[in-house]
Amino acid sequence: MIVRLSDGRSLPIEMYKVRIVQKTTLPPISQRLTAIEEAGYNTFLLWTKDIFIDMLTDSGTNAMSDNQLAAMMVSDDAYAGGESYRKLGCAVKDILGFDYYVPAHQGRAAEHLLAKIFCRPGTVVPMNYHFTTTKAHFEMGGARVLEIFHDDAMETTSDNPFKGNIDLDKLKEVIKRYGPENIPFVRLEATTNLIGGQPFSMANLRGVREMVAPHKIPVVLDGSLVSENAYFIKCREQGYQDTSIEDIVKEMMSLSDLVYLSGRKSTCVRGGLLATNNPEYFNELKAWLPVYEGFITYGGMSSKEIEAMAVGLREMVDLDVASSSADLIKDFVDKMVARGLPAVTPAGGLAGHVDAMKFLSHLPQEHYPAGALAAALFLVSGVRSMERGTISMDRDEQGNDVLSDLELCRMAVPRRVYTMSHIDYVVDRLGWLHDHRELVGGLEFYEEPPVLRFFTGKLKALDDWGTKLAAAFEADFGPHV
Ligand SMILES: *Cc1c(COP(=O)(O)O)cnc(C)c1O
């Protein structure tokens, strides 16, 4: 929630009490230098013991509520026919309005099942923007991913409130060009993860639906961050100011034929889900479930997490929960802009993002500026962020790098985990780094997996810039922080 202070300023205030805490430490700069070198300048390969503030992701790192933890205690561990599955079903029906659902062990497992039943060689899947695991699964299924966003989506500084919209003119073109028979579905991602957590509007979702329905092309919603997208609709779209998050989510679902989600985001658990009102889709999904996930009533999830997901689905439509991260992110982005940093605007739904091509404008894209920025930020702060740029794209069939549309350093804000002083610290260290940005050089791979290389690939700093940056930091702050 945002409260207005007596001097007119807005304050994003926490609508929860912290009752269990986890200790964190700030390792000294020398330890951070060793850690990032051993991690191959890849923040995924760092260990928690070396990290102060973990902004790698909001996936599975959110604080659960007291009610979620309580629900875990009464879960039903039956292999088949468990009560926990039925409770999840009630929540899916009440909150999402769907009769059929299957659990899956996480979001990408849901994408795998979707690809199994929908994607074939020769098909194309239009979408507002891809997610890494989405693209990998759909392409392994033989489909081609077509991103049909508005040109605005690639403007890192913009005041377009809905940079996650699909361009309807492009969608019309795609349907004409490829034919509805080659389009198994259109996918909309609720707050597009890779381009800064940017939402789509209800009007856009409705427009997509109206365009594809006559061709019998289904609308598939990636609802991993659906509560944040709903919150942005409430704040930014005309006519929704007085609509509850619950009603906005219901309306989004009523315009979709199938929703899948990673439960690790908006619902604050670890798991995944697919839900639909179409019995045919359900039967096809169900057939693959025992092969890849487990029996239908647990689908690869622990029954405890299924219980917590049922509660999480209900809680995510509480305005105080839906806004918990988004309001802090807005504060974060406003502070970065005030410090003169090239933050992505408007603020999105899962993280604060910095445009690494602007921040490190002296680096060519082939030297992975976003990866270099993420590593440099860790070095000078102990803050772990994530590269969302060319390293996150795999090579093409000829083995060439595929340069990403954007080079972003993403600092995720897990829900209800960090406070405003953490944010202030991150902005300060980013500011220091910006003042010393010419010390940051590029990266090159020395160990590179063929698929989703960003997870475990290792790189080295060209010209040993890490050591020089650490020395400059130590000269300013001393060896202990
Ligand atoms: C996280 C995420 C996924 C993948 O989910 P996992 O649970 O990490 O497998 C898919 N789509 C979107 C939009 C996501 O944010």
PDBQT file of the ligand as one rigid body, heavy atoms in Angstrom, charges set to zero:
ROOT
HETATM    1  C1  LIG A 501       9.173 -18.269 -13.675  1.00  0.00    +0.000 C 
HETATM    2  C2  LIG A 501       8.396 -18.246 -14.901  1.00  0.00    +0.000 A 
HETATM    3  C3  LIG A 501       8.214 -19.408 -15.668  1.00  0.00    +0.000 A 
HETATM    4  C4  LIG A 501       8.868 -20.724 -15.329  1.00  0.00    +0.000 C 
HETATM    5  O1  LIG A 501       8.470 -21.172 -14.092  1.00  0.00    +0.000 OA
HETATM    6  P1  LIG A 501       9.414 -22.068 -13.146  1.00  0.00    +0.000 P 
HETATM    7  O2  LIG A 501       8.553 -22.350 -11.973  1.00  0.00    +0.000 OA
HETATM    8  O3  LIG A 501      10.619 -21.279 -12.838  1.00  0.00    +0.000 OA
HETATM    9  O4  LIG A 501       9.732 -23.302 -13.930  1.00  0.00    +0.000 OA
HETATM   10  C5  LIG A 501       7.432 -19.306 -16.797  1.00  0.00    +0.000 A 
HETATM   11  N1  LIG A 501       6.875 -18.143 -17.159  1.00  0.00    +0.000 NA
HETATM   12  C6  LIG A 501       7.044 -17.008 -16.459  1.00  0.00    +0.000 A 
HETATM   13  C7  LIG A 501       6.412 -15.748 -16.890  1.00  0.00    +0.000 C 
HETATM   14  C8  LIG A 501       7.812 -17.016 -15.306  1.00  0.00    +0.000 A 
HETATM   15  O5  LIG A 501       7.991 -15.877 -14.622  1.00  0.00    +0.000 OA
ENDROOT
TORSDOF 0
